Amino acid sequence: MTNKELSYVEDALGHETFMKTCSQKTSSKLQDPTLSSYIGELQQKHTEIFNKFFNLL
C-alpha cells in the first residue's frame, strides 16, 4: 500500500470514528424511540464500515 493510499484509509477511519461517536451520542439523547433506534442502526453501520477499512491495514 502506498503512502497516499494509507493516508486515505487513515482519513476514512477518522471519519467513521467521528460518525460512530456522533451517532452514539445522538441516539442516547433522543426521546423518540423509533428515531433513536434508527440512529443506533447507523452507529452499527459505521462500526461495520470502520472495521472494513481497518482490515485493509
PDBQT receptor file of N, H, CA, C and O in Angstrom, charges set to zero:
ATOM      1  N   MET A   1       0.850  -1.170   0.000  1.00  0.00    +0.000 N 
ATOM      2  CA  MET A   1       0.000   0.000   0.000  1.00  0.00    +0.000 C 
ATOM      3  C   MET A   1       0.899   1.237   0.000  1.00  0.00    +0.000 C 
ATOM      4  O   MET A   1       1.845   1.336   0.782  1.00  0.00    +0.000 OA
ATOM      5  N   THR A   2       0.587   2.165  -0.884  1.00  0.00    +0.000 N 
ATOM      6  H   THR A   2      -0.181   2.084  -1.519  1.00  0.00    +0.000 HD
ATOM      7  CA  THR A   2       1.398   3.380  -0.962  1.00  0.00    +0.000 C 
ATOM      8  C   THR A   2       1.057   4.318   0.194  1.00  0.00    +0.000 C 
ATOM      9  O   THR A   2       0.050   4.141   0.880  1.00  0.00    +0.000 OA
ATOM     10  N   ASN A   3       1.905   5.307   0.394  1.00  0.00    +0.000 N 
ATOM     11  H   ASN A   3       2.723   5.450  -0.163  1.00  0.00    +0.000 HD
ATOM     12  CA  ASN A   3       1.661   6.287   1.456  1.00  0.00    +0.000 C 
ATOM     13  C   ASN A   3       0.365   7.051   1.221  1.00  0.00    +0.000 C 
ATOM     14  O   ASN A   3      -0.354   7.368   2.168  1.00  0.00    +0.000 OA
ATOM     15  N   LYS A   4       0.067   7.344  -0.036  1.00  0.00    +0.000 N 
ATOM     16  H   LYS A   4       0.651   7.086  -0.806  1.00  0.00    +0.000 HD
ATOM     17  CA  LYS A   4      -1.161   8.064  -0.363  1.00  0.00    +0.000 C 
ATOM     18  C   LYS A   4      -2.386   7.207  -0.047  1.00  0.00    +0.000 C 
ATOM     19  O   LYS A   4      -3.363   7.703   0.513  1.00  0.00    +0.000 OA
ATOM     20  N   GLU A   5      -2.335   5.940  -0.402  1.00  0.00    +0.000 N 
ATOM     21  H   GLU A   5      -1.541   5.538  -0.857  1.00  0.00    +0.000 HD
ATOM     22  CA  GLU A   5      -3.449   5.028  -0.094  1.00  0.00    +0.000 C 
ATOM     23  C   GLU A   5      -3.619   4.876   1.420  1.00  0.00    +0.000 C 
ATOM     24  O   GLU A   5      -4.741   4.869   1.926  1.00  0.00    +0.000 OA
ATOM     25  N   LEU A   6      -2.518   4.757   2.127  1.00  0.00    +0.000 N 
ATOM     26  H   LEU A   6      -1.606   4.762   1.716  1.00  0.00    +0.000 HD
ATOM     27  CA  LEU A   6      -2.566   4.653   3.578  1.00  0.00    +0.000 C 
ATOM     28  C   LEU A   6      -3.189   5.904   4.188  1.00  0.00    +0.000 C 
ATOM     29  O   LEU A   6      -3.960   5.824   5.144  1.00  0.00    +0.000 OA
ATOM     30  N   SER A   7      -2.851   7.044   3.633  1.00  0.00    +0.000 N 
ATOM     31  H   SER A   7      -2.225   7.110   2.856  1.00  0.00    +0.000 HD
ATOM     32  CA  SER A   7      -3.420   8.305   4.103  1.00  0.00    +0.000 C 
ATOM     33  C   SER A   7      -4.934   8.328   3.907  1.00  0.00    +0.000 C 
ATOM     34  O   SER A   7      -5.667   8.787   4.783  1.00  0.00    +0.000 OA
ATOM     35  N   TYR A   8      -5.401   7.837   2.766  1.00  0.00    +0.000 N 
ATOM     36  H   TYR A   8      -4.806   7.464   2.054  1.00  0.00    +0.000 HD
ATOM     37  CA  TYR A   8      -6.847   7.775   2.507  1.00  0.00    +0.000 C 
ATOM     38  C   TYR A   8      -7.549   6.850   3.501  1.00  0.00    +0.000 C 
ATOM     39  O   TYR A   8      -8.624   7.176   4.004  1.00  0.00    +0.000 OA
ATOM     40  N   VAL A   9      -6.947   5.713   3.780  1.00  0.00    +0.000 N 
ATOM     41  H   VAL A   9      -6.074   5.448   3.372  1.00  0.00    +0.000 HD
ATOM     42  CA  VAL A   9      -7.549   4.759   4.722  1.00  0.00    +0.000 C 
ATOM     43  C   VAL A   9      -7.581   5.362   6.121  1.00  0.00    +0.000 C 
ATOM     44  O   VAL A   9      -8.587   5.250   6.822  1.00  0.00    +0.000 OA
ATOM     45  N   GLU A  10      -6.494   5.995   6.530  1.00  0.00    +0.000 N 
ATOM     46  H   GLU A  10      -5.677   6.086   5.962  1.00  0.00    +0.000 HD
ATOM     47  CA  GLU A  10      -6.462   6.628   7.853  1.00  0.00    +0.000 C 
ATOM     48  C   GLU A  10      -7.508   7.729   7.958  1.00  0.00    +0.000 C 
ATOM     49  O   GLU A  10      -8.151   7.879   8.997  1.00  0.00    +0.000 OA
ATOM     50  N   ASP A  11      -7.678   8.489   6.898  1.00  0.00    +0.000 N 
ATOM     51  H   ASP A  11      -7.155   8.366   6.055  1.00  0.00    +0.000 HD
ATOM     52  CA  ASP A  11      -8.688   9.545   6.867  1.00  0.00    +0.000 C 
ATOM     53  C   ASP A  11     -10.087   8.944   6.981  1.00  0.00    +0.000 C 
ATOM     54  O   ASP A  11     -10.927   9.458   7.719  1.00  0.00    +0.000 OA
ATOM     55  N   ALA A  12     -10.332   7.873   6.261  1.00  0.00    +0.000 N 
ATOM     56  H   ALA A  12      -9.649   7.456   5.662  1.00  0.00    +0.000 HD
ATOM     57  CA  ALA A  12     -11.641   7.204   6.311  1.00  0.00    +0.000 C 
ATOM     58  C   ALA A  12     -11.905   6.650   7.708  1.00  0.00    +0.000 C 
ATOM     59  O   ALA A  12     -13.031   6.727   8.199  1.00  0.00    +0.000 OA
ATOM     60  N   LEU A  13     -10.884   6.094   8.350  1.00  0.00    +0.000 N 
ATOM     61  H   LEU A  13      -9.970   6.031   7.951  1.00  0.00    +0.000 HD
ATOM     62  CA  LEU A  13     -11.039   5.592   9.718  1.00  0.00    +0.000 C 
ATOM     63  C   LEU A  13     -11.417   6.721  10.674  1.00  0.00    +0.000 C 
ATOM     64  O   LEU A  13     -12.258   6.544  11.556  1.00  0.00    +0.000 OA
ATOM     65  N   GLY A  14     -10.796   7.869  10.493  1.00  0.00    +0.000 N 
ATOM     66  H   GLY A  14     -10.113   8.013   9.777  1.00  0.00    +0.000 HD
ATOM     67  CA  GLY A  14     -11.116   9.025  11.319  1.00  0.00    +0.000 C 
ATOM     68  C   GLY A  14     -12.554   9.484  11.128  1.00  0.00    +0.000 C 
ATOM     69  O   GLY A  14     -13.243   9.809  12.094  1.00  0.00    +0.000 OA
ATOM     70  N   HIS A  15     -13.003   9.510   9.880  1.00  0.00    +0.000 N 
ATOM     71  H   HIS A  15     -12.443   9.246   9.095  1.00  0.00    +0.000 HD
ATOM     72  CA  HIS A  15     -14.380   9.912   9.594  1.00  0.00    +0.000 C 
ATOM     73  C   HIS A  15     -15.382   8.925  10.184  1.00  0.00    +0.000 C 
ATOM     74  O   HIS A  15     -16.393   9.331  10.758  1.00  0.00    +0.000 OA
ATOM     75  N   GLU A  16     -15.108   7.653  10.044  1.00  0.00    +0.000 N 
ATOM     76  H   GLU A  16     -14.287   7.324   9.578  1.00  0.00    +0.000 HD
ATOM     77  CA  GLU A  16     -16.023   6.638  10.569  1.00  0.00    +0.000 C 
ATOM     78  C   GLU A  16     -16.060   6.666  12.099  1.00  0.00    +0.000 C 
ATOM     79  O   GLU A  16     -17.117   6.466  12.696  1.00  0.00    +0.000 OA
ATOM     80  N   THR A  17     -14.927   6.911  12.727  1.00  0.00    +0.000 N 
ATOM     81  H   THR A  17     -14.067   7.074  12.243  1.00  0.00    +0.000 HD
ATOM     82  CA  THR A  17     -14.898   7.038  14.182  1.00  0.00    +0.000 C 
ATOM     83  C   THR A  17     -15.750   8.222  14.620  1.00  0.00    +0.000 C 
ATOM     84  O   THR A  17     -16.521   8.126  15.575  1.00  0.00    +0.000 OA
ATOM     85  N   PHE A  18     -15.603   9.334  13.914  1.00  0.00    +0.000 N 
ATOM     86  H   PHE A  18     -14.977   9.412  13.138  1.00  0.00    +0.000 HD
ATOM     87  CA  PHE A  18     -16.389  10.527  14.223  1.00  0.00    +0.000 C 
ATOM     88  C   PHE A  18     -17.883  10.255  14.063  1.00  0.00    +0.000 C 
ATOM     89  O   PHE A  18     -18.671  10.608  14.940  1.00  0.00    +0.000 OA
ATOM     90  N   MET A  19     -18.279   9.633  12.957  1.00  0.00    +0.000 N 
ATOM     91  H   MET A  19     -17.639   9.346  12.245  1.00  0.00    +0.000 HD
ATOM     92  CA  MET A  19     -19.695   9.355  12.712  1.00  0.00    +0.000 C 
ATOM     93  C   MET A  19     -20.252   8.373  13.741  1.00  0.00    +0.000 C 
ATOM     94  O   MET A  19     -21.390   8.519  14.187  1.00  0.00    +0.000 OA
ATOM     95  N   LYS A  20     -19.458   7.382  14.113  1.00  0.00    +0.000 N 
ATOM     96  H   LYS A  20     -18.534   7.264  13.750  1.00  0.00    +0.000 HD
ATOM     97  CA  LYS A  20     -19.884   6.405  15.111  1.00  0.00    +0.000 C 
ATOM     98  C   LYS A  20     -20.111   7.095  16.457  1.00  0.00    +0.000 C 
ATOM     99  O   LYS A  20     -21.108   6.834  17.130  1.00  0.00    +0.000 OA
ATOM    100  N   THR A  21     -19.194   7.969  16.848  1.00  0.00    +0.000 N 
ATOM    101  H   THR A  21     -18.383   8.182  16.301  1.00  0.00    +0.000 HD
ATOM    102  CA  THR A  21     -19.308   8.693  18.104  1.00  0.00    +0.000 C 
ATOM    103  C   THR A  21     -20.514   9.628  18.093  1.00  0.00    +0.000 C 
ATOM    104  O   THR A  21     -21.269   9.678  19.064  1.00  0.00    +0.000 OA
ATOM    105  N   CYS A  22     -20.698  10.365  17.007  1.00  0.00    +0.000 N 
ATOM    106  H   CYS A  22     -20.085  10.324  16.218  1.00  0.00    +0.000 HD
ATOM    107  CA  CYS A  22     -21.843  11.270  16.897  1.00  0.00    +0.000 C 
ATOM    108  C   CYS A  22     -23.156  10.507  16.942  1.00  0.00    +0.000 C 
ATOM    109  O   CYS A  22     -24.106  10.943  17.593  1.00  0.00    +0.000 OA
ATOM    110  N   SER A  23     -23.218   9.385  16.264  1.00  0.00    +0.000 N 
ATOM    111  H   SER A  23     -22.446   9.031  15.735  1.00  0.00    +0.000 HD
ATOM    112  CA  SER A  23     -24.437   8.569  16.261  1.00  0.00    +0.000 C 
ATOM    113  C   SER A  23     -24.748   8.067  17.662  1.00  0.00    +0.000 C 
ATOM    114  O   SER A  23     -25.904   8.069  18.085  1.00  0.00    +0.000 OA
ATOM    115  N   GLN A  24     -23.723   7.642  18.377  1.00  0.00    +0.000 N 
ATOM    116  H   GLN A  24     -22.784   7.641  18.033  1.00  0.00    +0.000 HD
ATOM    117  CA  GLN A  24     -23.912   7.116  19.723  1.00  0.00    +0.000 C 
ATOM    118  C   GLN A  24     -24.431   8.215  20.656  1.00  0.00    +0.000 C 
ATOM    119  O   GLN A  24     -25.373   7.992  21.416  1.00  0.00    +0.000 OA
ATOM    120  N   LYS A  25     -23.824   9.384  20.597  1.00  0.00    +0.000 N 
ATOM    121  H   LYS A  25     -23.059   9.565  19.979  1.00  0.00    +0.000 HD
ATOM    122  CA  LYS A  25     -24.248  10.489  21.452  1.00  0.00    +0.000 C 
ATOM    123  C   LYS A  25     -25.669  10.932  21.117  1.00  0.00    +0.000 C 
ATOM    124  O   LYS A  25     -26.473  11.192  22.012  1.00  0.00    +0.000 OA
ATOM    125  N   THR A  26     -25.970  11.017  19.826  1.00  0.00    +0.000 N 
ATOM    126  H   THR A  26     -25.317  10.806  19.099  1.00  0.00    +0.000 HD
ATOM    127  CA  THR A  26     -27.295  11.463  19.400  1.00  0.00    +0.000 C 
ATOM    128  C   THR A  26     -28.361  10.456  19.803  1.00  0.00    +0.000 C 
ATOM    129  O   THR A  26     -29.424  10.840  20.292  1.00  0.00    +0.000 OA
ATOM    130  N   SER A  27     -28.091   9.193  19.605  1.00  0.00    +0.000 N 
ATOM    131  H   SER A  27     -27.228   8.882  19.208  1.00  0.00    +0.000 HD
ATOM    132  CA  SER A  27     -29.053   8.149  19.934  1.00  0.00    +0.000 C 
ATOM    133  C   SER A  27     -29.425   8.173  21.409  1.00  0.00    +0.000 C 
ATOM    134  O   SER A  27     -30.586   7.967  21.762  1.00  0.00    +0.000 OA
ATOM    135  N   SER A  28     -28.454   8.420  22.265  1.00  0.00    +0.000 N 
ATOM    136  H   SER A  28     -27.511   8.587  21.978  1.00  0.00    +0.000 HD
ATOM    137  CA  SER A  28     -28.721   8.419  23.704  1.00  0.00    +0.000 C 
ATOM    138  C   SER A  28     -29.520   9.647  24.146  1.00  0.00    +0.000 C 
ATOM    139  O   SER A  28     -30.152   9.618  25.202  1.00  0.00    +0.000 OA
ATOM    140  N   LYS A  29     -29.501  10.725  23.355  1.00  0.00    +0.000 N 
ATOM    141  H   LYS A  29     -28.988  10.748  22.498  1.00  0.00    +0.000 HD
ATOM    142  CA  LYS A  29     -30.204  11.959  23.725  1.00  0.00    +0.000 C 
ATOM    143  C   LYS A  29     -31.625  12.030  23.182  1.00  0.00    +0.000 C 
ATOM    144  O   LYS A  29     -32.429  12.833  23.657  1.00  0.00    +0.000 OA
ATOM    145  N   LEU A  30     -31.942  11.206  22.198  1.00  0.00    +0.000 N 
ATOM    146  H   LEU A  30     -31.289  10.554  21.813  1.00  0.00    +0.000 HD
ATOM    147  CA  LEU A  30     -33.259  11.288  21.574  1.00  0.00    +0.000 C 
ATOM    148  C   LEU A  30     -34.338  10.666  22.450  1.00  0.00    +0.000 C 
ATOM    149  O   LEU A  30     -34.115   9.649  23.107  1.00  0.00    +0.000 OA
ATOM    150  N   GLN A  31     -35.501  11.290  22.450  1.00  0.00    +0.000 N 
ATOM    151  H   GLN A  31     -35.682  12.116  21.916  1.00  0.00    +0.000 HD
ATOM    152  CA  GLN A  31     -36.627  10.775  23.227  1.00  0.00    +0.000 C 
ATOM    153  C   GLN A  31     -37.540   9.900  22.376  1.00  0.00    +0.000 C 
ATOM    154  O   GLN A  31     -38.236   9.036  22.910  1.00  0.00    +0.000 OA
ATOM    155  N   ASP A  32     -37.548  10.107  21.079  1.00  0.00    +0.000 N 
ATOM    156  H   ASP A  32     -36.983  10.809  20.645  1.00  0.00    +0.000 HD
ATOM    157  CA  ASP A  32     -38.377   9.300  20.175  1.00  0.00    +0.000 C 
ATOM    158  C   ASP A  32     -37.711   7.936  19.997  1.00  0.00    +0.000 C 
ATOM    159  O   ASP A  32     -36.611   7.859  19.449  1.00  0.00    +0.000 OA
ATOM    160  N   PRO A  33     -38.359   6.860  20.452  1.00  0.00    +0.000 N 
ATOM    161  CA  PRO A  33     -37.713   5.538  20.380  1.00  0.00    +0.000 C 
ATOM    162  C   PRO A  33     -37.450   5.059  18.956  1.00  0.00    +0.000 C 
ATOM    163  O   PRO A  33     -36.460   4.371  18.708  1.00  0.00    +0.000 OA
ATOM    164  N   THR A  34     -38.324   5.415  18.023  1.00  0.00    +0.000 N 
ATOM    165  H   THR A  34     -39.128   5.974  18.224  1.00  0.00    +0.000 HD
ATOM    166  CA  THR A  34     -38.117   4.994  16.632  1.00  0.00    +0.000 C 
ATOM    167  C   THR A  34     -36.895   5.669  16.039  1.00  0.00    +0.000 C 
ATOM    168  O   THR A  34     -36.070   5.022  15.395  1.00  0.00    +0.000 OA
ATOM    169  N   LEU A  35     -36.781   6.964  16.257  1.00  0.00    +0.000 N 
ATOM    170  H   LEU A  35     -37.451   7.490  16.780  1.00  0.00    +0.000 HD
ATOM    171  CA  LEU A  35     -35.636   7.706  15.739  1.00  0.00    +0.000 C 
ATOM    172  C   LEU A  35     -34.347   7.275  16.434  1.00  0.00    +0.000 C 
ATOM    173  O   LEU A  35     -33.300   7.154  15.797  1.00  0.00    +0.000 OA
ATOM    174  N   SER A  36     -34.427   7.049  17.724  1.00  0.00    +0.000 N 
ATOM    175  H   SER A  36     -35.277   7.148  18.242  1.00  0.00    +0.000 HD
ATOM    176  CA  SER A  36     -33.261   6.586  18.472  1.00  0.00    +0.000 C 
ATOM    177  C   SER A  36     -32.793   5.228  17.948  1.00  0.00    +0.000 C 
ATOM    178  O   SER A  36     -31.591   4.991  17.825  1.00  0.00    +0.000 OA
ATOM    179  N   SER A  37     -33.720   4.352  17.646  1.00  0.00    +0.000 N 
ATOM    180  H   SER A  37     -34.696   4.544  17.746  1.00  0.00    +0.000 HD
ATOM    181  CA  SER A  37     -33.390   3.035  17.105  1.00  0.00    +0.000 C 
ATOM    182  C   SER A  37     -32.711   3.161  15.743  1.00  0.00    +0.000 C 
ATOM    183  O   SER A  37     -31.736   2.466  15.457  1.00  0.00    +0.000 OA
ATOM    184  N   TYR A  38     -33.240   4.057  14.907  1.00  0.00    +0.000 N 
ATOM    185  H   TYR A  38     -34.032   4.621  15.140  1.00  0.00    +0.000 HD
ATOM    186  CA  TYR A  38     -32.651   4.267  13.578  1.00  0.00    +0.000 C 
ATOM    187  C   TYR A  38     -31.221   4.786  13.692  1.00  0.00    +0.000 C 
ATOM    188  O   TYR A  38     -30.329   4.322  12.981  1.00  0.00    +0.000 OA
ATOM    189  N   ILE A  39     -31.006   5.740  14.579  1.00  0.00    +0.000 N 
ATOM    190  H   ILE A  39     -31.731   6.117  15.156  1.00  0.00    +0.000 HD
ATOM    191  CA  ILE A  39     -29.658   6.280  14.768  1.00  0.00    +0.000 C 
ATOM    192  C   ILE A  39     -28.739   5.188  15.314  1.00  0.00    +0.000 C 
ATOM    193  O   ILE A  39     -27.558   5.145  14.969  1.00  0.00    +0.000 OA
ATOM    194  N   GLY A  40     -29.270   4.310  16.159  1.00  0.00    +0.000 N 
ATOM    195  H   GLY A  40     -30.230   4.345  16.438  1.00  0.00    +0.000 HD
ATOM    196  CA  GLY A  40     -28.489   3.170  16.646  1.00  0.00    +0.000 C 
ATOM    197  C   GLY A  40     -28.062   2.252  15.511  1.00  0.00    +0.000 C 
ATOM    198  O   GLY A  40     -26.952   1.719  15.514  1.00  0.00    +0.000 OA
ATOM    199  N   GLU A  41     -28.959   2.069  14.535  1.00  0.00    +0.000 N 
ATOM    200  H   GLU A  41     -29.860   2.501  14.533  1.00  0.00    +0.000 HD
ATOM    201  CA  GLU A  41     -28.614   1.264  13.353  1.00  0.00    +0.000 C 
ATOM    202  C   GLU A  41     -27.505   1.940  12.549  1.00  0.00    +0.000 C 
ATOM    203  O   GLU A  41     -26.617   1.272  12.020  1.00  0.00    +0.000 OA
ATOM    204  N   LEU A  42     -27.563   3.266  12.462  1.00  0.00    +0.000 N 
ATOM    205  H   LEU A  42     -28.284   3.808  12.892  1.00  0.00    +0.000 HD
ATOM    206  CA  LEU A  42     -26.493   3.998  11.763  1.00  0.00    +0.000 C 
ATOM    207  C   LEU A  42     -25.162   3.816  12.475  1.00  0.00    +0.000 C 
ATOM    208  O   LEU A  42     -24.121   3.683  11.833  1.00  0.00    +0.000 OA
ATOM    209  N   GLN A  43     -25.199   3.811  13.791  1.00  0.00    +0.000 N 
ATOM    210  H   GLN A  43     -26.045   3.919  14.313  1.00  0.00    +0.000 HD
ATOM    211  CA  GLN A  43     -23.977   3.593  14.564  1.00  0.00    +0.000 C 
ATOM    212  C   GLN A  43     -23.384   2.223  14.230  1.00  0.00    +0.000 C 
ATOM    213  O   GLN A  43     -22.175   2.097  14.035  1.00  0.00    +0.000 OA
ATOM    214  N   GLN A  44     -24.232   1.205  14.166  1.00  0.00    +0.000 N 
ATOM    215  H   GLN A  44     -25.214   1.307  14.324  1.00  0.00    +0.000 HD
ATOM    216  CA  GLN A  44     -23.754  -0.137  13.821  1.00  0.00    +0.000 C 
ATOM    217  C   GLN A  44     -23.175  -0.165  12.413  1.00  0.00    +0.000 C 
ATOM    218  O   GLN A  44     -22.153  -0.808  12.172  1.00  0.00    +0.000 OA
ATOM    219  N   LYS A  45     -23.825   0.529  11.487  1.00  0.00    +0.000 N 
ATOM    220  H   LYS A  45     -24.654   1.051  11.684  1.00  0.00    +0.000 HD
ATOM    221  CA  LYS A  45     -23.346   0.577  10.106  1.00  0.00    +0.000 C 
ATOM    222  C   LYS A  45     -21.967   1.225  10.033  1.00  0.00    +0.000 C 
ATOM    223  O   LYS A  45     -21.088   0.740   9.320  1.00  0.00    +0.000 OA
ATOM    224  N   HIS A  46     -21.774   2.322  10.771  1.00  0.00    +0.000 N 
ATOM    225  H   HIS A  46     -22.488   2.715  11.351  1.00  0.00    +0.000 HD
ATOM    226  CA  HIS A  46     -20.473   2.996  10.769  1.00  0.00    +0.000 C 
ATOM    227  C   HIS A  46     -19.410   2.138  11.441  1.00  0.00    +0.000 C 
ATOM    228  O   HIS A  46     -18.239   2.201  11.069  1.00  0.00    +0.000 OA
ATOM    229  N   THR A  47     -19.801   1.347  12.416  1.00  0.00    +0.000 N 
ATOM    230  H   THR A  47     -20.753   1.296  12.718  1.00  0.00    +0.000 HD
ATOM    231  CA  THR A  47     -18.862   0.418  13.040  1.00  0.00    +0.000 C 
ATOM    232  C   THR A  47     -18.422  -0.641  12.028  1.00  0.00    +0.000 C 
ATOM    233  O   THR A  47     -17.243  -0.987  11.959  1.00  0.00    +0.000 OA
ATOM    234  N   GLU A  48     -19.366  -1.149  11.254  1.00  0.00    +0.000 N 
ATOM    235  H   GLU A  48     -20.324  -0.868  11.310  1.00  0.00    +0.000 HD
ATOM    236  CA  GLU A  48     -19.033  -2.137  10.221  1.00  0.00    +0.000 C 
ATOM    237  C   GLU A  48     -18.099  -1.544   9.169  1.00  0.00    +0.000 C 
ATOM    238  O   GLU A  48     -17.129  -2.182   8.758  1.00  0.00    +0.000 OA
ATOM    239  N   ILE A  49     -18.396  -0.323   8.738  1.00  0.00    +0.000 N 
ATOM    240  H   ILE A  49     -19.184   0.195   9.072  1.00  0.00    +0.000 HD
ATOM    241  CA  ILE A  49     -17.545   0.333   7.735  1.00  0.00    +0.000 C 
ATOM    242  C   ILE A  49     -16.151   0.561   8.301  1.00  0.00    +0.000 C 
ATOM    243  O   ILE A  49     -15.155   0.345   7.609  1.00  0.00    +0.000 OA
ATOM    244  N   PHE A  50     -16.073   0.997   9.554  1.00  0.00    +0.000 N 
ATOM    245  H   PHE A  50     -16.882   1.173  10.116  1.00  0.00    +0.000 HD
ATOM    246  CA  PHE A  50     -14.786   1.191  10.216  1.00  0.00    +0.000 C 
ATOM    247  C   PHE A  50     -13.977  -0.104  10.199  1.00  0.00    +0.000 C 
ATOM    248  O   PHE A  50     -12.794  -0.102   9.856  1.00  0.00    +0.000 OA
ATOM    249  N   ASN A  51     -14.621  -1.205  10.569  1.00  0.00    +0.000 N 
ATOM    250  H   ASN A  51     -15.581  -1.206  10.847  1.00  0.00    +0.000 HD
ATOM    251  CA  ASN A  51     -13.934  -2.494  10.604  1.00  0.00    +0.000 C 
ATOM    252  C   ASN A  51     -13.445  -2.922   9.228  1.00  0.00    +0.000 C 
ATOM    253  O   ASN A  51     -12.371  -3.512   9.110  1.00  0.00    +0.000 OA
ATOM    254  N   LYS A  52     -14.216  -2.633   8.188  1.00  0.00    +0.000 N 
ATOM    255  H   LYS A  52     -15.089  -2.153   8.283  1.00  0.00    +0.000 HD
ATOM    256  CA  LYS A  52     -13.789  -2.982   6.833  1.00  0.00    +0.000 C 
ATOM    257  C   LYS A  52     -12.544  -2.192   6.437  1.00  0.00    +0.000 C 
ATOM    258  O   LYS A  52     -11.608  -2.750   5.863  1.00  0.00    +0.000 OA
ATOM    259  N   PHE A  53     -12.533  -0.895   6.742  1.00  0.00    +0.000 N 
ATOM    260  H   PHE A  53     -13.294  -0.442   7.207  1.00  0.00    +0.000 HD
ATOM    261  CA  PHE A  53     -11.343  -0.090   6.444  1.00  0.00    +0.000 C 
ATOM    262  C   PHE A  53     -10.162  -0.554   7.283  1.00  0.00    +0.000 C 
ATOM    263  O   PHE A  53      -9.042  -0.637   6.780  1.00  0.00    +0.000 OA
ATOM    264  N   PHE A  54     -10.397  -0.855   8.546  1.00  0.00    +0.000 N 
ATOM    265  H   PHE A  54     -11.307  -0.788   8.955  1.00  0.00    +0.000 HD
ATOM    266  CA  PHE A  54      -9.323  -1.277   9.439  1.00  0.00    +0.000 C 
ATOM    267  C   PHE A  54      -8.689  -2.575   8.956  1.00  0.00    +0.000 C 
ATOM    268  O   PHE A  54      -7.481  -2.771   9.086  1.00  0.00    +0.000 OA
ATOM    269  N   ASN A  55      -9.508  -3.455   8.400  1.00  0.00    +0.000 N 
ATOM    270  H   ASN A  55     -10.490  -3.295   8.295  1.00  0.00    +0.000 HD
ATOM    271  CA  ASN A  55      -8.979  -4.727   7.898  1.00  0.00    +0.000 C 
ATOM    272  C   ASN A  55      -8.119  -4.563   6.659  1.00  0.00    +0.000 C 
ATOM    273  O   ASN A  55      -7.412  -5.492   6.268  1.00  0.00    +0.000 OA
ATOM    274  N   LEU A  56      -8.169  -3.396   6.040  1.00  0.00    +0.000 N 
ATOM    275  H   LEU A  56      -8.743  -2.642   6.358  1.00  0.00    +0.000 HD
ATOM    276  CA  LEU A  56      -7.295  -3.147   4.889  1.00  0.00    +0.000 C 
ATOM    277  C   LEU A  56      -5.843  -2.970   5.318  1.00  0.00    +0.000 C 
ATOM    278  O   LEU A  56      -4.924  -3.138   4.517  1.00  0.00    +0.000 OA
ATOM    279  N   LEU A  57      -5.646  -2.629   6.594  1.00  0.00    +0.000 N 
ATOM    280  H   LEU A  57      -6.393  -2.492   7.245  1.00  0.00    +0.000 HD
ATOM    281  CA  LEU A  57      -4.283  -2.359   7.070  1.00  0.00    +0.000 C 
ATOM    282  C   LEU A  57      -3.517  -3.599   7.377  1.00  0.00    +0.000 C 
ATOM    283  O   LEU A  57      -2.359  -3.523   7.786  1.00  0.00    +0.000 OA
TER     284      LEU A  57
